[in-house]
Amino acid sequence: MSDTLMDFDEAVRRYDPVLGLEVHVELGTATKMFDAAPNVFGAQPNTMVTPTSVGLPGALPVVNARGVEYAIRIGLALGCEIAESCRFARKNYFYPDLAKDFQTSQSDEPIAHNGALEIELEDGSFFTIPIERAHMEEDAGKNTHIGGADGRIEGASHSLVDYNRAGVPLVEIVTRPIEGAGAKAPQVAAAYVRTLRDIFRALGVSEARMERGNVRADVNVSLRESPDAPLGTRTETKNVNTFRGIEQVVRYEIQRQAAILAAGGEVIQETRHGQADGTTRAGRVKSDADDYRYFPEPDLVPVAPSREWVEQIREGLPEMPGNERLGGHRDLHEHPVAVQGEPAVTGLHVQVVEHLAGPGTPVHVVHENREQDQFLEVRGGAAENHGGTDPDGNLARRVSQRGMPEHFLQFRVDDGVELRLAGGKYHAVGPGGGFDRVALPGGQQLRQLIGFQ
């Protein structure tokens, strides 16, 4: 039976949506989080396992130091505080793909906490997402349901379990309630996960391929009558791994919950599952933390990263995608300017960068495959190549939309030169023209450039 829905515009006019997002990222370590089994995608089922992977009696875990480092990288990139000491906990529940009957996770002592992330929406506006925590844990195995529709358990004759994924390192990033998004709530949710995906890739901690499940989101939605009213009852739609799916889930849940509330009903706190048509379907009644009977993992000692190590990791962080857009909190004369697109930089692009940022400004040309990145430096109108392909090849530079961030300084050469930021065009220049007071978000102005040809 299909759900009754309220028109979206009416729903956000009558109710205030509040979001909560729990984003899981699989880390790209060589081995699993607590044992030496290889962390490999696509191997034959149940070949990448050890006794620890499947919880056999007497098998003891050992923490993967690289996994801890990657978790700290993520926490620092999100502006979090890194715990001086934290510990693992057992999260007790039963699924066939969880051979130990518990997941090794973190409960009240996460590795990172109290952060925030500014995201950019398609219309060029910005929104700040409050981060409650980022904690380390392990992934479960994978169930494959045979005989049902669309690979789901409903109607399946039997299920197969592959434990290759069991024990793969995860970091889960949990937001605080995301308030004030209003009608933009679907776009905010998708933009946040997209920005995280880009950060994971920039940090080098994960391939972040959503089609493989490297990044997936649990999407919490609730409604309340007004922004100053208490939070409503939330639903949690599990394991959404496309940006479009995230938008659809948020939109659908707002419409569905609004119809229930308007009819005098009560929203049930439950997990739900996203469907291919953009709807959600009820799963089980949502568990609270008490239901998992967390207790400290007795087989692992606390993790206590030294402050020296944390600062060493911080100093080695690359520039994050969100800092590379114009109007960010950085001085263009002292930091790299990121140019995104095809593998060639022309003298004309170099001149544009020189006008914007001054001679000697490094230029980082970002590609989807980061091994092909170029590092160029502006020197008197010419580009000195520090790796990558010939910089003097292609006149037209266009922005690749294949999974790359949109918030880079972007150039395009057609009949004229266009300087734009994602979501907004600032000025187009023809032969003999010039940049005149390039506008930035918040009313700032970069500089006045007259007579550029």
C-alpha positions in Angstrom: 0.0 0.0 0.0 1.4 3.4 -1.0 1.9 6.1 1.5 -0.2 9.3 1.6 2.0 12.3 0.7 1.6 16.0 1.2 2.8 18.4 -1.5 6.4 19.3 -0.7 6.0 23.0 -0.8 3.0 22.8 1.6 4.9 20.4 3.9 7.9 22.8 4.4 5.5 25.7 4.8 3.6 24.0 7.6 6.5 22.1 9.3 10.1 22.7 10.0 12.3 19.7 8.8 15.3 18.7 10.9 18.0 16.3 9.5 20.6 14.1 11.0 23.1 12.2 8.8 25.4 9.3 9.7 27.9 8.8 7.0 30.1 5.7 6.8 33.3 5.6 4.9 35.4 2.5 4.3 39.0 3.3 4.7 41.6 2.3 2.1 44.0 0.5 4.4 45.9 -2.6 3.2 44.5 -4.8 5.9 41.3 -4.9 8.0 40.8 -2.9 11.2 41.5 -5.6 13.7 43.3 -8.4 11.8 45.7 -9.0 9.0 43.2 -10.1 6.4 43.6 -8.2 3.2 41.2 -5.3 2.6 40.4 -6.1 -1.0 37.2 -5.4 -3.0 35.9 -8.0 -5.5 37.7 -11.1 -4.3 36.0 -14.5 -4.4 33.6 -14.8 -1.4 35.0 -15.7 1.9 38.6 -15.8 0.8 39.8 -12.6 2.5 39.2 -13.7 6.1 41.1 -14.8 9.2 39.7 -16.4 12.4 39.5 -12.9 13.8 37.4 -11.7 10.8 34.7 -14.2 11.7 35.0 -14.2 15.5 36.3 -17.7 16.0 37.0 -18.7 19.6 40.4 -17.6 20.9 41.0 -15.1 18.0 42.1 -11.8 19.4 42.0 -8.4 17.6 44.9 -5.9 17.1 44.2 -2.3 16.1 45.3 -1.2 12.7 47.5 1.9 13.3 47.0 3.2 9.7 43.2 3.1 10.3 43.7 5.2 13.4 45.8 7.7 11.4 43.1 7.9 8.7 40.4 8.5 11.3 42.5 11.4 12.8 42.9 12.8 9.3 39.2 12.8 8.8 38.5 14.4 12.2 41.0 17.2 11.6 39.6 17.9 8.2 36.2 18.3 9.8 37.5 20.7 12.4 37.1 18.2 15.2 38.9 17.9 18.5 41.0 14.7 18.6 40.6 12.8 21.8 43.7 12.4 24.0 42.4 8.9 24.9 39.5 6.9 23.5 38.5 3.3 23.6 36.6 0.7 21.6 33.2 -0.8 22.6 31.2 -3.8 21.7 27.9 -3.0 20.0 25.8 -6.1 20.5 23.3 -7.2 17.9 22.6 -10.2 15.6 22.7 -10.3 11.9 23.8 -13.3 9.8 26.6 -11.1 8.3 27.9 -10.3 11.8 29.6 -13.5 12.8 30.7 -12.4 16.2 27.2 -11.2 17.2 28.7 -7.8 18.0 30.4 -5.0 16.1 33.6 -3.5 17.4 32.8 0.2 17.4 33.1 3.3 19.7 30.3 4.5 22.0 30.9 7.4 24.5 34.6 7.8 23.7 35.0 8.6 20.0 38.4 9.5 18.4 37.1 12.9 17.2 34.3 15.2 18.3 32.8 18.7 18.0 33.5 19.8 14.5 31.7 21.6 11.7 31.8 21.6 7.9 30.7 24.4 5.6 29.1 23.2 2.3 28.2 25.0 -0.9 24.8 24.5 -2.5 24.0 24.6 -6.2 22.6 28.1 -5.9 26.0 29.4 -4.6 24.8 29.7 -1.0 26.6 28.2 2.0 25.4 26.1 4.9 27.2 24.9 8.0 26.8 21.3 9.2 27.5 20.7 12.9 29.5 17.5 13.5 29.0 15.7 16.7 31.6 13.0 16.3 33.6 10.8 14.1 34.3 7.3 15.4 36.1 4.2 14.3 34.5 0.8 13.8 34.5 -2.2 11.5 32.2 -3.1 8.7 29.9 -6.2 8.6 29.9 -8.9 5.9 27.5 -8.9 3.0 24.2 -10.8 2.6 23.1 -11.7 -0.9 19.4 -12.7 -1.1 18.6 -15.3 -3.8 15.2 -15.5 -5.5 13.7 -12.2 -4.3 12.8 -9.1 -6.3 15.7 -6.7 -6.9 18.0 -8.7 -4.6 15.9 -7.9 -1.5 15.1 -10.4 1.2 11.4 -10.2 0.6 10.5 -13.3 -1.4 14.0 -14.7 -1.4 14.4 -18.5 -1.2 17.7 -18.3 0.6 20.6 -16.0 1.4 24.4 -16.3 1.0 26.9 -14.6 3.3 30.3 -13.2 2.2 32.6 -12.3 5.1 35.2 -10.6 3.0 33.9 -7.2 4.1 33.7 -8.2 7.8 36.3 -6.2 9.7 37.0 -3.6 7.0 37.9 -0.3 8.7 35.1 2.3 8.9 34.8 5.8 10.1 31.3 6.9 10.9 30.6 10.7 11.0 27.6 11.7 12.9 26.0 15.2 12.7 24.2 17.1 15.3 20.6 18.0 14.4 20.8 20.0 11.2 18.3 22.8 11.6 17.3 25.8 9.4 17.5 24.1 6.0 13.8 24.5 5.3 12.9 23.8 1.7 16.6 23.3 0.9 16.8 20.2 3.2 17.1 17.7 0.3 19.9 19.7 -1.4 21.7 20.3 1.9 21.8 16.6 2.7 23.1 15.6 -0.7 25.7 18.5 -0.8 27.0 17.5 2.6 27.6 13.9 1.6 29.1 15.0 -1.7 31.5 17.4 0.1 32.5 14.5 2.5 33.1 12.3 -0.5 35.4 14.9 -2.0 37.3 15.3 1.3 37.8 11.6 1.7 39.4 11.5 -1.8 41.5 14.6 -1.1 42.8 13.1 2.1 43.6 9.8 0.4 41.9 7.8 3.1 39.4 6.1 0.8 38.5 5.6 -2.9 35.1 6.8 -1.8 33.3 5.0 -4.7 29.7 5.2 -3.7 28.7 2.5 -6.2 30.9 0.1 -4.3 29.4 1.2 -1.0 32.7 2.9 0.1 30.5 5.8 1.2 26.9 5.4 2.4 24.6 7.5 4.5 21.9 6.8 7.1 19.4 9.6 6.6 17.4 10.8 9.6 14.4 13.1 9.1 11.9 14.6 11.5 9.4 17.4 11.4 8.3 19.9 14.0 5.7 22.6 14.0 8.1 25.5 14.2 11.9 26.1 14.7 11.4 26.7 18.4 9.3 23.6 19.0 10.8 20.4 20.4 12.3 17.9 17.9 9.9 15.6 16.3 10.1 11.8 16.0 12.7 10.8 13.5 12.9 8.0 10.9 16.3 6.6 9.7 16.6 5.4 6.1 19.6 3.1 6.0 22.5 2.8 3.6 21.7 5.3 0.9 24.7 5.5 -1.5 23.7 7.9 -4.2 23.4 11.7 -4.0 20.1 11.6 -5.9 18.9 8.9 -3.5 19.7 11.1 -0.5 17.7 14.0 -2.0 14.8 11.7 -2.8 14.7 10.1 0.7 14.7 13.5 2.4 12.0 14.9 0.2 9.8 11.7 0.4 10.1 11.5 4.2 9.2 15.2 4.6 6.1 14.6 2.5 5.2 11.4 4.1 5.6 12.6 7.7 3.8 15.8 7.0 0.7 13.9 5.8 0.7 11.8 8.9 1.0 14.8 11.2 -1.6 16.8 9.4 -4.1 13.9 9.7 -3.5 13.8 13.5 -1.3 10.7 13.4 2.1 10.0 15.0 5.3 9.3 13.2 6.8 5.9 14.2 10.5 5.9 15.1 11.8 3.2 12.8 14.4 2.3 10.2 13.3 2.5 6.6 14.8 1.4 3.3 15.1 3.6 0.2 13.5 2.2 -3.0 14.6 2.6 -6.6 11.6 4.9 -7.3 12.6 7.4 -4.6 10.1 6.2 -2.0 11.0 4.6 1.4 9.6 1.4 3.0 9.3 0.6 6.6 11.9 -1.7 8.2 12.1 -2.4 11.9 11.3 -0.3 14.9 14.4 1.9 15.5 16.7 0.7 18.3 18.1 3.1 20.9 21.7 2.9 22.2 20.6 1.0 25.3 19.3 -1.8 23.1 22.8 -2.5 21.8 24.2 -3.0 25.4 27.4 -1.2 24.7 30.3 -2.1 27.0 34.1 -1.5 26.7 35.9 -4.0 24.4 37.9 -6.1 26.8 40.4 -7.4 24.2 41.6 -3.9 23.1 43.6 -1.3 25.1 42.6 2.4 24.9 43.9 4.4 21.9 45.9 7.4 23.1 47.3 9.4 20.1 50.1 11.7 21.3 49.7 15.4 20.6 52.9 15.3 18.6 51.5 12.7 16.3 48.3 14.5 15.9 50.1 17.8 15.0 52.3 15.8 12.6 49.2 14.5 10.8 47.7 18.0 10.8 50.8 19.5 9.1 50.6 16.9 6.4 47.0 17.4 5.5 46.4 18.6 1.9 44.3 21.6 1.2 40.6 20.6 1.5 38.2 21.1 -1.4 36.1 23.6 0.6 39.1 25.9 1.1 39.9 26.1 -2.6 37.0 28.2 -3.6 37.3 31.9 -3.9 35.9 33.8 -1.0 37.3 31.2 1.5 39.4 32.1 4.5 42.7 32.2 2.7 45.1 34.7 1.1 45.4 34.1 -2.7 48.9 35.6 -2.7 50.2 32.9 -0.3 48.3 29.7 -1.1 47.7 27.6 -4.2 44.9 28.3 -6.5 43.1 25.1 -7.7 42.1 24.8 -11.3 39.9 21.8 -12.2 39.3 20.3 -15.6 41.3 18.7 -18.5 45.0 17.9 -18.4 46.3 21.1 -20.0 46.9 24.7 -18.9 47.3 27.4 -21.5 49.2 30.6 -21.2 45.9 32.4 -21.1 44.8 30.6 -18.0 48.2 31.3 -16.4 47.7 35.0 -17.1 44.3 34.9 -15.5 45.7 33.3 -12.3 48.6 35.8 -12.4 46.1 38.7 -12.5 44.1 37.2 -9.7 46.8 36.0 -7.4 50.1 37.6 -8.4 53.3 36.1 -9.9 54.8 33.1 -8.2 51.4 31.7 -7.2 51.4 27.8 -7.4 48.6 26.3 -9.4 47.3 22.8 -8.5 45.5 21.2 -11.4 43.1 18.6 -9.9 42.0 15.5 -11.8 39.6 12.7 -10.9 42.6 10.4 -10.8 44.9 12.1 -8.3 47.9 10.3 -9.7 47.6 12.6 -12.8 47.5 15.8 -10.8 49.7 18.6 -12.2 51.6 21.2 -10.1 52.3 24.3 -12.1 53.8 27.6 -11.0 53.0 31.0 -12.5 56.3 32.7 -13.6 55.9 35.9 -15.6 53.0 34.7 -17.7 54.4 31.2 -18.3 53.8 27.9 -16.6 56.6 25.8 -15.3 55.5 22.1 -15.2 56.2 20.1 -12.1 54.7 16.8 -13.2 51.8 15.7 -15.3 51.1 16.4 -19.0 52.3 19.2 -21.3 50.7 22.4 -20.0 50.4 24.0 -23.4 47.9 21.7 -25.1 44.3 22.6 -24.9 42.7 26.0 -25.2 39.3 25.0 -23.7 39.1 24.1 -20.1 35.8 22.8 -18.9 34.7 21.5 -15.5 34.5 17.8 -15.2 31.4 16.6 -13.4 32.5 13.1 -13.0 32.6 12.9 -9.3 34.8 16.0 -8.8 34.1 18.9 -6.4 32.3 21.9 -7.9 33.8 24.5 -5.6 37.1 25.2 -7.4 38.2 28.3 -9.2 37.1 27.5 -12.7 38.0 28.9 -16.1 36.5 28.5 -19.5 37.7 29.9 -22.8 35.2 30.2 -25.7 34.6 33.5 -27.5 35.7 35.2 -24.3 37.0 34.3 -20.9 34.5 33.4 -18.2 35.4 33.5 -14.5 32.8 31.8 -12.3 32.3 30.1 -9.0 30.1 27.0 -8.7 26.5 28.0 -8.9 27.1 31.5 -10.2 28.6 33.5 -13.1 30.5 36.6 -12.2 31.8 38.1 -15.4 32.4 37.2 -19.0 35.2 38.9 -20.9 35.6 39.4 -24.7 38.6 40.5 -26.7 40.1 43.7 -25.2 37.7 43.5 -22.2 38.5 43.2 -18.6 37.4 41.9 -15.2 35.6 44.5 -13.4 35.1 44.0 -9.7 34.7 40.3 -9.4 32.0 39.6 -6.9 32.4 37.1 -4.1 29.8 35.5 -1.7 29.0 37.8 1.2 29.5 41.0 -0.8 33.3 40.7 -0.8 35.4 41.8 -3.7 38.6 40.1 -4.8 40.2 43.0 -6.7 39.5 45.3 -9.6 41.1 44.1 -12.8 40.9 46.5 -15.8 42.3 46.0 -19.3 43.1 42.3 -19.2 43.3 40.9 -22.8 
